[in-house]
Structure formats: C-alpha cells, structure tokens
Amino acid sequence: MTTAVLITGTSSGIGRAAALSLVRNPEFTVYATARRPGTLTDLAEAGARTLALDVTDETSRAKVVATVEAEQGAVGVLINNAGYGEYGTVEETGLDGVRRQFETNVFGLARMTQLVLPGMREAGHGRIINVGSMGGRLVFPAGGYYHASKYAVEALTDALRFEVAPFGIKVSLIEPGLIRTGFGDTAAHTLAGSAAPSGPYAQLNTTAERQMAQSYSSKRLSAPAEAVAKVIEHAATATRPRARYVVTPAAKVLVHTRRLLGARAFDAYLRMQFRSAA
Ligand SMILES: NC(=O)c1ccc[n+]([C@@H]2O[C@H](COP(=O)([O-])OP(=O)(O)OC[C@H]3O[C@@H](n4cnc5c(N)ncnc54)[C@H](OP(=O)(O)O)[C@@H]3O)[C@@H](O)[C@H]2O)c1
C-alpha cells in the first residue's frame, strides 16, 4: 500500500516541481490538483493522478478529499501549496482582491486541512506541509496584505503542529525566499493594478516593482522551484521532519537579519534597498 500525497496548485511553479519530484518515489501515490486540470497532462504522463481543485470552492475541496479517501483510505500527506500575492500599499489596495487572496492563501489552506484531518486521525498518522514564505517572518513595503496572509499561515501552522502531534500527525512549514516561478509576474501585475499611476504612492510602487524585478532576475538572490521541491520531499519523508524550513541561502540571511535588527533598523535597511532600486 502506498501513501497518498495530495498537492494543491500544481499547474506551475513549486507545486508542479514538488509533484514531479514526489511521483518518482515509489512509496507515494501523488494526487496533483489544479483549477484547470488541462494544465496537468504532463504530470499525468509522469504517473500522477490528476484532479480539478479550486481551494476556494467547498464543493471542489470536499470532492477531491472524498475521491482520495475512497481510493486510498486516507490522505497520507497534504501539501498546501496553492497561493499568490496581492500586492499594493495598505491604503490603496482594493479589499475585494485582498479577501480573494485570503480565501486562497489562508482559508483554502485551513479548510483543506480540516477536511483531511479526520481521516488522518483515524489512520493514526499523516503529514501536513504548508507552503508559507520567508514573507511570514519579515515584511516588504507594498506587500503588506500578502505578508499578512503568510503571517496567518505561520500562526495556524504553529497551533496545528501542537494540536495534532498526539494523533501521530506531523506538520511542517516551508518558508521559501525568492523562487523563479509565475509568482513574481502575478505579484507585479497586482502591484501595477493596485493604484492610479498619479497617486500618492506612485513612486513607492514603481520602486517596489523595480526592486522585485531585479531581485527575481538575480541568480544569487533567487532559486528555481526544484530547490523548494527538494525540501518538501524531505518534509514528506524524514522520520523527524523539521517544524520550519527556510529555503534559499539569501532567505536565511534575510530572516536572520530581521531577527537581529529591530523594526526601526530594518526600516532603515529597507530604505537603503529602495533608494538603490530607485
Ligand atoms: N515564488 C516565490 O518567490 C514564493 C516565495 C515564497 C512563497 N511562495 C509560495 O509558494 C506557493 C506556490 O507559488 P509559486 O511560486 O509556485 O507560484 P505560481 O507558479 O504562480 O503557482 C501558484 C499556484 O497556485 C495556484 N492557485 C492559485 N489560486 C488557486 C486556487 N484558488 N485554487 C487552486 N490553486 C490555486 C495556481 O494555479 P492557477 O494556474 O490556476 O492560477 C498555481 O498552480 C504559494 O503559496 C506562494 O505564496 C512563493
């Protein structure tokens, strides 16, 4: 009997790379999911089972978990990966878009977790791997709402890890730094659409966009999706998976720097970065 791995958001990026890596492990039966199942043809060819899943839709969520449970008994490993960044300043970003982002990044993750837990508890084991972000440990300007969603994932993951440990369920949080996927383009697109070009934050938004583009195109600062997939595989297979995995050397330095510097000193560091990007 294999372990069923259910991954959200595998149409591209980290989710796709994780599915491709896990499908090579004979211990696993991988369920790769996406809103548009047409994007999953190559994952099906690689050996994954593919299902349609929009993590914001209850009918879709319940159907996917019921399908995996009917075929495999229980979900063995849930990888909550689906997510994106709704960027823009706190004042100008439309809250409808922010709510949609929270529906995906936070409530989608929370509800998928709620749906798989009864089966995992009954089985007496299971793993939940949440894809958070280094952005759950520090905040960049014009990203407050995205960071808020990832801070929420940090809190939920910490509570969950404690709550479900007595049932044999292990919980890990993956905190990637800058990863070269579709994420950067989506974030830049939402940032560009978040405010009028002549508004009070126009200069800040332009600088943030430039800074984002420069950082994602730097091989020193960013990494490919496979770097995160490798860490997800470790969290899915290690006897004692870690509570947190910061991914990329640059992210480790930044998280450490934020911990060492107080809020004011970190603001000063950011001002320097923004000045050089401007
Ligand atoms: N790339 C980075 O720099 C970075 C850094 C830290 C954390 N992360 C996190 O890593 C995760 C994966 O992002 P990525 O970098 O791989 O970006 P990506 O290539 O844009 O992938 C995001 C995935 O999420 C899916 N998704 C979005 N809304 C969904 C919904 N309602 N239901 C189901 N799937 C949905 C997308 O599907 P569609 O194709 O249907 O849109 C896509 O498959 C996210 O949680 C992100 O916050 C990324």
The ligand as a Tripos MOL2 file, in Angstrom:
@<TRIPOS>MOLECULE
LIG
   48    52     1     0     0
SMALL
NO_CHARGES

@<TRIPOS>ATOM
      1 N1          7.8190   32.1490   -5.9130 N.am      1 LIG1
      2 C1          8.1480   32.7370   -4.7780 C.2       1 LIG1
      3 O1          9.0150   33.6360   -4.7480 O.2       1 LIG1
      4 C2          7.4940   32.3060   -3.4820 C.ar      1 LIG1
      5 C3          8.1140   32.6740   -2.2850 C.ar      1 LIG1
      6 C4          7.5400   32.3020   -1.0840 C.ar      1 LIG1
      7 C5          6.3710   31.5760   -1.0730 C.ar      1 LIG1
      8 N2          5.7790   31.2150   -2.2470 N.ar      1 LIG1
      9 C6          4.5270   30.4510   -2.1680 C.3       1 LIG1
     10 O2          4.6550   29.2780   -2.9370 O.3       1 LIG1
     11 C7          3.3560   28.8380   -3.3260 C.3       1 LIG1
     12 C8          3.3810   28.4610   -4.7960 C.3       1 LIG1
     13 O3          3.6660   29.6010   -5.5820 O.3       1 LIG1
     14 P1          4.6370   29.5450   -6.8570 P.3       1 LIG1
     15 O4          5.8290   30.3380   -6.5200 O.co2     1 LIG1
     16 O5          4.8130   28.1470   -7.3220 O.co2     1 LIG1
     17 O6          3.7830   30.4210   -7.8920 O.3       1 LIG1
     18 P2          2.9530   30.0040   -9.1860 P.3       1 LIG1
     19 O7          3.8470   29.3690  -10.1850 O.co2     1 LIG1
     20 O8          2.1950   31.2220   -9.5840 O.co2     1 LIG1
     21 O9          1.9570   28.8940   -8.6550 O.3       1 LIG1
     22 C9          0.8440   29.1870   -7.8500 C.3       1 LIG1
     23 C10        -0.1150   28.0250   -7.9370 C.3       1 LIG1
     24 O10        -1.2400   28.2960   -7.0860 O.3       1 LIG1
     25 C11        -2.4040   28.0070   -7.8350 C.3       1 LIG1
     26 N3         -3.6110   28.6460   -7.3360 N.ar      1 LIG1
     27 C12        -3.8700   29.9690   -7.1970 C.ar      1 LIG1
     28 N4         -5.1280   30.1480   -6.7480 N.ar      1 LIG1
     29 C13        -5.6740   28.9010   -6.6160 C.ar      1 LIG1
     30 C14        -6.9320   28.4130   -6.1890 C.ar      1 LIG1
     31 N5         -7.9340   29.2210   -5.8150 N.pl3     1 LIG1
     32 N6         -7.1240   27.0580   -6.1680 N.ar      1 LIG1
     33 C15        -6.1410   26.2120   -6.5490 C.ar      1 LIG1
     34 N7         -4.9340   26.6220   -6.9780 N.ar      1 LIG1
     35 C16        -4.7120   27.9440   -6.9980 C.ar      1 LIG1
     36 C17        -2.0600   28.4450   -9.2460 C.3       1 LIG1
     37 O11        -2.9820   27.8870  -10.1530 O.3       1 LIG1
     38 P3         -3.5390   28.6460  -11.4680 P.3       1 LIG1
     39 O12        -2.6060   28.2350  -12.5630 O.co2     1 LIG1
     40 O13        -4.9170   28.1220  -11.6270 O.co2     1 LIG1
     41 O14        -3.5170   30.1110  -11.1600 O.co2     1 LIG1
     42 C18        -0.6550   27.8450   -9.3530 C.3       1 LIG1
     43 O15        -0.7180   26.4640   -9.6140 O.3       1 LIG1
     44 C19         2.3960   29.9830   -2.9730 C.3       1 LIG1
     45 O16         1.7150   29.6610   -1.7800 O.3       1 LIG1
     46 C20         3.3200   31.1610   -2.7570 C.3       1 LIG1
     47 O17         2.7790   32.1120   -1.8670 O.3       1 LIG1
     48 C21         6.3120   31.5660   -3.4440 C.ar      1 LIG1
@<TRIPOS>BOND
     1     1     2 1
     2     2     3 2
     3     2     4 1
     4     4     5 ar
     5     4    48 ar
     6     5     6 ar
     7     6     7 ar
     8     7     8 ar
     9     8     9 1
    10     8    48 ar
    11     9    10 1
    12     9    46 1
    13    10    11 1
    14    11    12 1
    15    11    44 1
    16    12    13 1
    17    13    14 1
    18    14    15 2
    19    14    16 1
    20    14    17 1
    21    17    18 1
    22    18    19 2
    23    18    20 1
    24    18    21 1
    25    21    22 1
    26    22    23 1
    27    23    24 1
    28    23    42 1
    29    24    25 1
    30    25    26 1
    31    25    36 1
    32    26    27 ar
    33    26    35 ar
    34    27    28 ar
    35    28    29 ar
    36    29    30 ar
    37    29    35 ar
    38    30    31 1
    39    30    32 ar
    40    32    33 ar
    41    33    34 ar
    42    34    35 ar
    43    36    37 1
    44    36    42 1
    45    37    38 1
    46    38    39 2
    47    38    40 1
    48    38    41 1
    49    42    43 1
    50    44    45 1
    51    44    46 1
    52    46    47 1
@<TRIPOS>SUBSTRUCTURE
     1 LIG1         1 GROUP 0 **** ****
